[in-house]
Amino acid sequence: MEPNLNNQVSQKVIPTTKDAIVYIGILISLIVSVWNIINVVFEAINKAFPDALNNNYNYIYSFDSLRWSISILIVIFPIYIIISHVAARDIEKDLSKKDLGIRKFTLFGALFISGISIIGSLITTIYFFLGGETSPRFFLKVLFVILVSIIISSYYYYLTKRDYTQKSFIPNMFAIVSVVLVLGSVIWSISIIGTPSDVRKQKLDTQRVTTLTAISNQVLTEYKNNRELPKSLSDIKIKLGYGTSVVDPVTNEEYEYKVIDNGLYDNSATFVTNVTNVANCNYLLSGCEVIQKPAIFKLCANFESKSDTMKNVNNYYDNRNSQMNDHVVGRNCYIGTITDKVFKGTEYNFMTKE
């Protein structure tokens, strides 16, 4: 009996530093991959099935989140596949490594943490559904979470029972299914958010919309102060503030600006120059006058992409110039009409697409 006992003790394998690094790496890379592929698919579903409840700020944030998740997946998922393959090869060479404590911890830890992540995703999905999220988005997200859960749980349960003395096609099948799932999700997401070239064009167009919005607001301010539209953009570029230019970010050519009509106002009422006379007027220096004929100007710019109001919108806190978010590829012009209501600040939508 004693030789057998000594033989059992001698067969006990102590994990090496390599074993620790490999199995901890498997656990971490699996968790990161699962979390990010769920985020990628969820955000892609959100874009494929737009919901009016999504405000513009959240939509801008979601695209940044989507790009981060894709970047992480592209780097971390191949690492997971490689080190999982290394661990399997080590066990095939030395079957005693199947009983390593750190391996068992990794297998059951992966099952537990992946399960928690998936449960958390389901809870979040149900929460948004109860908050009014559209049904197609809800059901697609639930189906994807269930699919991921089945794949991971089935595979890691299989690993706890696997006989490494027998050849098996299951690990290779799991690797192929995982690669197809991740690659398909990434390709689908990129097709939605656009290629890097498309994203660059969209960002440049967003910058153009921001600049045109600032220019139109400054033109209105100048008209209120001077009762006359600026003759050119050179007259207002200093007043636009730091970081705002009157030239296109790519061509460095000045945006097209044209005065169509300087308008006509009636200043027969007492001109207000001090606070004591403001009581009979709506606004200091502007409320006592009446715009009889609107002042009209035109702004034009060349855009590189077709607008998507859910994707390229900027100035989400201000809808006064929302028409500038409507553009096609090429030259787009917008007409600014300063009516009496705009002049007095009771109406804000004064820009329309030509």
C-alpha positions in Angstrom: 0.0 0.0 0.0 2.8 2.4 0.9 4.3 2.5 -2.7 1.0 3.3 -4.2 0.5 6.2 -1.7 3.9 7.6 -2.5 3.2 7.3 -6.2 0.0 9.3 -5.8 1.8 12.0 -3.9 4.6 12.2 -6.5 2.0 12.6 -9.2 0.5 15.8 -7.7 1.4 18.7 -10.0 2.2 22.1 -8.7 1.2 24.9 -11.1 4.1 26.8 -12.7 4.3 30.5 -13.3 3.4 29.8 -16.9 0.3 27.9 -15.8 -0.8 30.8 -13.6 -0.3 33.3 -16.4 -2.1 31.2 -19.0 -5.2 30.4 -16.9 -5.6 33.9 -15.4 -5.2 35.2 -18.9 -7.9 32.9 -20.2 -10.3 34.1 -17.4 -9.7 37.8 -17.9 -9.7 37.7 -21.7 -12.9 35.6 -21.7 -14.7 38.1 -19.4 -13.6 41.1 -21.5 -14.5 39.4 -24.8 -18.0 38.4 -23.6 -18.7 41.8 -22.2 -17.6 43.7 -25.3 -19.2 41.4 -27.9 -22.5 41.9 -26.0 -22.0 45.7 -26.1 -21.1 45.6 -29.8 -24.2 43.7 -30.8 -26.5 45.7 -28.5 -25.2 49.1 -29.9 -25.5 47.7 -33.4 -29.1 46.7 -32.8 -29.8 50.1 -31.3 -28.6 51.7 -34.6 -30.3 49.2 -36.9 -33.6 49.8 -35.0 -33.6 53.5 -34.0 -35.8 54.5 -31.1 -37.2 58.0 -30.8 -36.6 57.8 -27.0 -32.9 57.8 -27.5 -31.7 61.4 -27.1 -28.9 62.7 -29.2 -26.3 62.9 -26.5 -26.8 59.2 -25.7 -26.5 58.3 -29.4 -23.2 60.2 -29.7 -22.0 58.4 -26.6 -23.1 55.0 -27.9 -21.0 55.3 -31.0 -17.9 56.1 -29.0 -18.7 53.1 -26.8 -19.1 50.9 -29.9 -15.8 51.9 -31.3 -14.1 51.2 -28.0 -15.7 47.7 -27.8 -14.7 46.8 -31.4 -11.1 47.9 -30.7 -11.0 45.8 -27.5 -12.4 42.8 -29.2 -10.0 43.0 -32.1 -7.1 42.9 -29.6 -8.3 40.7 -26.7 -10.3 38.0 -28.4 -7.3 36.6 -30.5 -5.3 36.5 -27.2 -8.1 34.4 -25.6 -8.1 32.0 -28.6 -4.3 31.6 -28.5 -3.8 31.1 -24.8 -6.8 28.7 -24.7 -5.0 26.6 -27.4 -1.8 26.7 -25.4 -3.5 25.4 -22.3 -5.1 22.6 -24.2 -1.8 21.6 -25.7 -0.1 21.6 -22.3 -2.7 19.2 -21.0 -2.4 16.9 -24.0 1.4 16.7 -23.3 0.9 16.2 -19.5 -2.5 14.8 -18.5 -1.9 15.5 -14.8 -2.3 19.3 -15.6 -6.0 18.6 -16.1 -6.3 18.5 -12.3 -4.5 21.8 -11.6 -6.4 23.8 -9.0 -5.9 27.0 -11.0 -7.4 25.3 -14.0 -10.5 24.3 -12.1 -10.8 27.7 -10.6 -10.6 29.2 -14.1 -13.3 26.9 -15.6 -15.8 27.4 -12.8 -14.8 31.1 -12.5 -15.5 31.6 -16.2 -18.9 29.9 -15.9 -19.8 32.0 -12.9 -18.6 35.4 -14.1 -19.8 34.9 -17.6 -23.2 33.9 -16.1 -23.3 37.0 -14.0 -22.4 39.2 -17.0 -25.1 37.7 -19.0 -27.7 37.9 -16.2 -26.7 41.6 -15.8 -27.2 42.2 -19.6 -30.6 40.5 -19.4 -31.7 42.7 -16.5 -30.6 45.8 -18.3 -32.4 44.8 -21.4 -35.6 44.1 -19.6 -35.3 47.4 -17.7 -35.1 49.3 -21.0 -38.0 47.3 -22.4 -40.2 48.2 -19.4 -39.1 51.8 -20.0 -40.6 51.8 -23.5 -37.8 50.4 -25.7 -39.2 49.0 -29.0 -40.0 45.3 -29.1 -37.6 44.3 -32.0 -34.6 45.6 -30.1 -35.7 43.9 -26.9 -36.2 40.4 -28.5 -33.0 40.6 -30.6 -31.0 41.4 -27.6 -32.5 38.7 -25.5 -31.9 36.1 -28.3 -28.3 37.1 -28.6 -27.7 36.9 -24.9 -29.2 33.5 -24.8 -27.1 32.4 -27.7 -23.9 33.6 -26.0 -24.9 32.0 -22.7 -25.6 28.6 -24.4 -22.3 28.6 -26.3 -20.1 29.5 -23.3 -21.9 27.4 -20.7 -21.9 24.3 -22.9 -18.3 24.6 -23.8 -16.9 25.2 -20.3 -19.1 22.5 -18.8 -17.7 20.1 -21.5 -14.1 21.1 -20.5 -14.8 20.1 -16.9 -15.7 16.6 -18.2 -13.4 16.3 -21.1 -11.2 13.1 -21.6 -7.9 14.4 -23.0 -6.9 10.9 -24.0 -9.5 11.0 -26.7 -9.4 13.2 -29.8 -12.3 15.6 -29.9 -13.6 18.1 -32.5 -15.5 20.1 -30.0 -12.7 22.6 -29.1 -12.0 23.3 -32.7 -15.8 23.7 -33.4 -16.0 26.1 -30.4 -13.1 28.1 -31.8 -14.7 28.3 -35.2 -18.1 29.3 -33.9 -16.6 31.9 -31.6 -14.5 33.5 -34.4 -17.4 33.6 -36.8 -19.6 35.1 -34.1 -17.1 37.8 -33.1 -16.0 38.5 -36.7 -19.6 38.7 -37.9 -20.5 41.1 -35.1 -17.6 43.3 -35.8 -18.2 43.4 -39.5 -21.9 44.1 -39.0 -21.1 46.9 -36.5 -18.5 48.5 -38.9 -21.1 48.4 -41.7 -23.4 50.4 -39.4 -21.0 53.0 -38.0 -19.1 53.2 -41.3 -15.5 52.6 -42.2 -12.8 54.8 -40.7 -12.9 56.9 -43.8 -16.7 57.3 -43.5 -16.4 58.2 -39.8 -13.8 60.9 -40.6 -16.1 62.4 -43.2 -19.0 62.4 -40.7 -16.9 64.1 -38.0 -15.8 66.8 -40.5 -19.4 67.4 -41.5 -20.4 67.6 -37.8 -17.6 70.3 -37.4 -19.1 72.1 -40.4 -22.6 72.0 -38.9 -21.2 73.4 -35.6 -19.4 76.2 -37.4 -22.4 77.2 -39.6 -24.5 77.2 -36.5 -22.1 79.6 -34.7 -21.9 81.8 -37.8 -25.7 82.1 -38.1 -26.1 82.9 -34.5 -23.4 85.6 -34.7 -25.0 87.1 -37.8 -28.3 87.4 -35.8 -26.4 89.0 -32.9 -24.8 91.5 -35.3 -28.1 92.4 -36.8 -29.6 93.0 -33.4 -26.7 95.2 -32.4 -26.2 97.1 -35.7 -29.6 96.8 -37.5 -27.6 95.6 -40.5 -26.3 92.2 -41.7 -22.5 91.7 -41.8 -21.2 92.4 -45.3 -18.8 89.4 -45.1 -17.7 86.7 -42.7 -14.5 88.6 -42.1 -16.6 91.1 -40.2 -17.6 88.5 -37.6 -14.8 85.9 -37.5 -13.1 87.6 -34.5 -16.3 87.5 -32.5 -17.0 83.8 -33.1 -14.8 82.7 -30.2 -11.8 80.5 -29.7 -11.7 77.4 -31.9 -14.4 78.6 -34.4 -13.2 79.4 -37.9 -15.1 80.7 -40.9 -13.1 78.4 -43.3 -13.8 74.8 -44.3 -11.6 72.4 -42.2 -10.4 70.5 -45.4 -10.2 73.1 -48.2 -9.4 76.1 -45.9 -11.7 78.1 -48.1 -14.1 80.6 -46.5 -17.7 79.4 -46.2 -20.0 81.0 -48.7 -22.0 83.9 -47.2 -24.3 86.2 -49.0 -26.6 89.0 -47.9 -29.9 88.7 -49.8 -31.9 91.5 -48.1 -30.9 93.8 -45.2 -34.6 94.0 -44.2 -36.5 97.0 -43.1 -37.4 98.0 -39.5 -39.6 100.7 -38.0 -37.7 102.7 -35.4 -40.4 105.4 -34.9 -40.9 104.2 -31.4 -38.7 105.8 -28.7 -35.2 104.3 -29.0 -34.4 102.7 -25.6 -30.9 103.6 -24.3 -31.4 103.2 -20.6 -33.0 100.8 -18.2 -35.8 103.2 -17.0 -37.6 103.0 -20.3 -37.4 99.2 -20.7 -40.7 98.6 -19.1 -42.6 99.2 -22.3 -40.3 97.0 -24.4 -39.6 93.3 -24.5 -35.8 93.5 -24.8 -33.3 96.3 -24.3 -32.3 97.9 -27.7 -34.6 95.6 -29.7 -38.0 95.3 -28.2 -39.3 98.8 -29.3 -38.7 98.4 -33.0 -40.7 96.4 -35.5 -39.2 94.4 -38.3 -41.4 95.3 -41.3 -39.4 93.4 -43.8 -37.3 90.4 -42.8 -33.5 90.4 -43.2 -32.3 87.5 -45.2 -28.9 85.9 -45.7 -27.5 82.7 -47.1 -24.8 80.3 -45.9 -23.4 77.5 -48.0 -20.9 74.7 -47.4 -19.7 71.5 -49.1 -20.4 68.3 -47.1 -18.7 65.0 -47.6 -21.5 62.7 -46.3 -25.3 62.4 -46.2 -26.7 63.4 -42.9 -28.1 61.0 -40.4 -30.0 63.0 -37.8 -29.5 60.3 -35.2 -25.8 60.0 -35.8 -24.3 63.2 -37.0 -26.4 65.6 -34.9 -24.5 68.1 -32.8 -25.5 70.9 -30.5 -28.0 68.5 -29.0 -28.9 71.1 -26.4 -30.0 73.7 -29.0 -32.5 73.1 -31.8 -32.5 76.6 -33.3 -30.5 75.6 -36.3 -31.5 71.9 -36.6 -32.0 72.3 -40.3 -28.2 72.5 -40.8 -28.1 68.8 -39.7 -30.0 68.0 -43.0 -27.4 67.8 -45.8 -26.4 65.6 -48.7 -23.0 65.0 -50.3 -21.9 68.2 -52.1 -22.9 71.8 -51.8 -25.7 72.6 -49.3 -27.2 76.1 -48.7 -29.3 77.4 -45.8 -31.4 80.5 -45.7 -31.5 82.7 -42.6 -34.6 84.8 -42.2 -34.7 87.3 -39.4 -38.3 88.2 -38.8 -39.7 90.4 -36.1 -40.3 87.5 -33.8 -36.7 86.3 -34.3 -35.4 89.8 -33.7 -37.2 90.0 -30.4 -36.2 86.6 -29.3 -39.7 85.0 -29.3 -38.9 82.6 -32.1 -35.6 80.7 -32.6 -35.9 78.6 -35.8 -34.7 81.1 -38.4 -32.5 78.7 -40.6 -34.1 76.7 -43.4 -32.5 74.6 -46.1 -32.6 76.1 -49.5 
